């Protein structure tokens, strides 16, 4: 589990592709503190497992499924990435609860400056939008953000100067893909409501 508060921007050092998986070698600094093989780490909002520690970094393996359904399969050597270690029980939750299980990929359709903030308009799949509400939470490339405006095709979010500086969102251009994870609460509420409906239909 993560909080959506990115700890640092890392860099893709090397990519080893084969038929079974993709191995990423990543350069990092802050997240290496206390990092051990087997630990969970969020890369652009995707929960991965550290498979080895290397000089000034670590490696992770991506399954074919992860490469298909997230933007990680399109990473190139030199690309910047958002990194966050798994939260600890006693940590403050500065963002919101983020599982790291990306639900789909959105696309930045508009980027404009709005006073001191960058306003991003993101086109998103309908099966993600159904769990989104205006002023609710959304994880975009692992960054916990508030939805400013919601439509039937996407959403807009504001990127404050600090977030633009310490995450990759400040570097994203129009047409860039982004990993999306909706708020966990909405999915649990839907599950509970559907269970109640099924119980009533079955006479339970």
C-alpha positions in Angstrom: 0.0 0.0 0.0 1.2 3.5 -0.8 0.1 7.1 -0.1 0.6 8.8 -3.5 3.3 11.1 -2.1 6.2 10.6 -4.5 9.6 10.4 -2.7 11.9 11.1 -5.6 12.3 11.0 -9.4 14.4 8.1 -10.6 15.8 7.3 -14.0 15.6 4.2 -16.2 19.2 3.0 -16.5 18.7 -0.1 -18.6 16.0 -2.3 -20.0 16.4 -6.1 -20.6 13.5 -7.5 -22.7 12.8 -11.2 -23.2 9.8 -13.4 -24.1 8.8 -13.9 -20.4 9.4 -10.5 -18.8 11.0 -7.1 -18.9 13.7 -6.3 -16.4 14.2 -2.6 -15.6 17.4 -1.3 -13.9 16.6 2.0 -12.2 18.8 4.7 -10.8 17.6 6.1 -7.5 18.9 7.6 -4.2 16.4 8.3 -1.5 14.2 5.1 -1.9 17.4 3.0 -1.6 17.4 3.7 2.2 16.4 0.5 3.9 15.3 -1.0 0.6 15.7 -4.8 0.5 15.2 -7.4 -2.2 11.5 -8.4 -2.1 10.3 -5.0 -1.0 7.4 -3.4 -2.8 8.0 -0.1 -4.6 5.7 2.1 -6.7 7.0 3.0 -10.2 4.8 5.6 -11.8 2.0 4.3 -9.7 2.6 0.6 -10.4 3.3 -1.7 -7.5 6.5 -3.7 -8.3 9.0 -5.8 -6.4 12.7 -5.0 -6.0 14.5 -8.0 -7.4 18.1 -6.9 -6.9 20.1 -4.0 -5.5 22.7 -2.6 -7.9 25.1 0.3 -7.8 23.1 3.5 -7.2 19.8 1.7 -7.9 17.7 -1.5 -8.1 16.0 -3.8 -10.6 12.4 -4.9 -11.0 10.8 -7.4 -13.3 7.6 -6.6 -15.2 5.2 -9.4 -16.3 3.8 -9.2 -19.9 0.4 -8.3 -18.3 1.9 -5.3 -16.4 3.7 -4.1 -19.6 0.4 -4.3 -21.5 -2.0 -2.6 -19.1 0.3 0.2 -17.8 2.7 2.7 -19.3 5.7 0.9 -18.0 6.0 -1.2 -21.1 6.7 1.9 -23.1 9.6 3.2 -20.9 12.9 4.0 -22.6 16.4 4.3 -21.2 16.8 7.8 -19.7 13.1 8.3 -18.9 12.3 9.8 -15.5 10.0 7.9 -13.2 8.1 8.6 -10.0 9.2 6.4 -7.0 7.6 5.7 -3.7 8.4 3.0 -1.1 5.5 1.1 0.5 4.0 2.9 3.4 4.7 1.8 7.0 1.9 1.4 9.6 3.0 4.4 11.6 3.5 6.7 8.5 1.4 9.8 8.0 -1.0 9.4 5.0 -0.4 12.7 3.2 -2.2 11.7 0.1 -4.7 8.9 0.0 -4.6 5.1 0.1 -3.1 3.9 -3.2 -2.8 0.1 -3.9 -0.4 0.4 -6.8 -2.8 -1.8 -8.9 -3.2 0.5 -12.0 -6.6 0.2 -13.6 -5.8 1.7 -16.9 -3.9 4.3 -18.9 -5.1 7.8 -19.6 -3.8 10.4 -22.1 -3.0 14.0 -21.4 -5.1 16.0 -23.9 -4.5 19.5 -22.7 -1.9 21.3 -20.7 -2.1 25.0 -19.8 -0.7 27.3 -17.2 -3.3 28.6 -14.7 -1.6 31.3 -12.5 1.1 29.3 -10.5 -0.3 25.9 -11.4 -0.3 23.6 -14.4 -3.8 22.4 -15.4 -3.8 19.0 -17.0 -6.8 17.6 -18.8 -6.7 13.8 -19.0 -8.8 11.5 -21.2 -9.6 8.3 -19.2 -11.4 5.0 -19.7 -15.1 4.9 -18.7 -14.5 2.0 -16.3 -12.2 4.3 -14.3 -14.3 7.4 -14.5 -17.3 5.7 -12.9 -15.4 5.6 -9.6 -14.3 9.2 -9.8 -16.1 12.2 -8.3 -15.4 15.9 -8.5 -13.0 16.9 -5.7 -12.3 13.3 -5.1 -8.9 11.6 -5.1 -7.1 10.0 -8.1 -3.6 8.6 -8.5 -1.9 9.7 -11.7 1.4 8.0 -12.3 1.4 7.3 -8.6 0.8 10.9 -7.6 -2.2 11.6 -5.3 -4.2 14.4 -6.8 -7.6 16.0 -6.4 -10.0 16.0 -9.4 -11.0 19.6 -10.2 -13.5 18.9 -13.0 -15.0 15.7 -14.3 -16.7 14.9 -17.6 -17.9 11.7 -19.3 -14.5 11.5 -21.1 -12.0 12.6 -18.6 -10.9 14.9 -15.8 -8.8 17.9 -15.0 -6.2 18.2 -12.2 -4.0 21.1 -11.0 -0.3 20.5 -10.5 1.1 23.0 -8.0 4.8 24.1 -8.4 6.0 21.7 -5.7 4.4 18.7 -7.3 5.7 19.8 -10.7 9.2 20.0 -9.3 9.3 16.7 -7.4 7.4 14.4 -9.7 7.4 13.7 -13.5 4.0 15.4 -14.0 5.7 18.7 -14.5 7.5 17.2 -17.5 4.5 15.6 -19.1 3.5 16.9 -22.5 0.2 16.6 -24.5 -0.2 13.1 -25.7 1.7 11.5 -22.9 0.2 8.3 -21.4 -0.3 8.2 -17.6 -1.2 5.4 -15.2 -4.5 5.8 -13.4 -5.9 4.3 -10.2 -9.2 5.5 -8.8 -9.9 5.8 -5.1 -10.3 2.5 -3.3 -13.3 3.7 -1.3 -15.6 4.0 -4.4 -14.8 0.4 -5.4 -15.5 -1.0 -2.0 -18.8 1.0 -1.8 -19.9 -0.4 -5.2 -19.0 -4.0 -4.0 -21.0 -3.6 -0.8 -24.1 -2.1 -2.6 -24.0 -4.9 -5.3 -23.8 -7.5 -2.5 -26.9 -6.0 -0.8 -28.8 -6.0 -4.1 -28.0 -9.6 -4.8 -29.0 -10.6 -1.2 -32.4 -8.8 -1.7 -33.0 -10.5 -5.0 -32.1 -13.9 -3.6 -34.3 -13.3 -0.5 -31.3 -13.3 1.8 
